[in-house]
Amino acid sequence: MSKNVLIISTSLRNGSNSEVLAKEAEKGAKAAGHNVEFVTLKEKNIRFCTGCLACQKLGHCVINDDANAITEKIKNTDVIIWATPIYYYEMCGQMKTLIDRANSLFVSDYKLKEVYVITTSADTGAVQTVLNGINGWIACLNGVKLCGYLDGGNVNEPSEVLKYQKLLEQAFNLGKNL
Ligand SMILES: Cc1cc2nc3c(=O)[nH]c(=O)nc-3n(C[C@H](O)[C@H](O)[C@H](O)COP(=O)(O)O)c2cc1C
């Protein structure tokens, strides 16, 4: 069955390793016949959540920047694939900021069901602490499950991941097997 898939690439650097893997997942998902939308946070204007909770009454954030349009995409997709560099053994700050700004999900009839995570990091095995954070988000959303992840460990320099064919294949297969 064809699914709507939203891929959000959160690294801001050129030659992003996590974005390379996200693009492979995009190819795999398209090969499987899914409808895929790819969003990068590069050059997006996304301010911090101020905690006003107006979103709980209005169903959208009162800050008028790029977060609202991306939040609507999150509400309307079946599957989300987050791609994040690991910063201090967590998801990167720009991903966390977007998750906070998407707080109107709580009061929305979102379609989202499946979450996948792709990480890259200098270290290996670092994905586990990122999953803690992601699971915290998912635990707050009804009917949403973490369905898979890819640990792109041992890559640090820009585009270094291109040397690791196995990781590229794993990312392609993550998308293909959604
Ligand atoms: C601020 C910062 C913090 C980082 N923290 C970690 C870390 O805790 N563990 C780790 O293994 N790598 C860490 N790294 C390395 C990145 O995760 C690594 O370079 C990764 O490949 C970047 O992915 P990207 O190219 O998609 O941005 C950090 C890099 C930066 C810039």
The ligand as an ORCA input file, in Angstrom:
! r2SCAN-3c Opt
* xyz 0 1
  C      28.010     20.326     18.224
  C      28.388     18.925     17.839
  C      28.228     17.915     18.750
  C      28.534     16.596     18.405
  N      28.345     15.623     19.337
  C      28.623     14.342     19.009
  C      28.397     13.306     19.961
  O      27.913     13.519     21.072
  N      28.732     12.034     19.618
  C      29.267     11.746     18.395
  O      29.544     10.570     18.152
  N      29.456     12.706     17.451
  C      29.152     14.000     17.730
  N      29.341     14.993     16.793
  C      29.790     14.627     15.428
  C      28.633     14.546     14.428
  O      27.558     13.746     14.944
  C      29.114     13.932     13.108
  O      30.059     14.806     12.520
  C      27.997     13.648     12.125
  O      28.504     12.912     11.029
  C      27.359     14.934     11.616
  O      26.266     14.620     10.763
  P      25.870     15.628      9.563
  O      27.012     15.576      8.570
  O      24.615     15.086      8.993
  O      25.701     16.992     10.142
  C      29.036     16.302     17.106
  C      29.202     17.354     16.185
  C      28.878     18.648     16.541
  C      29.030     19.753     15.523
*
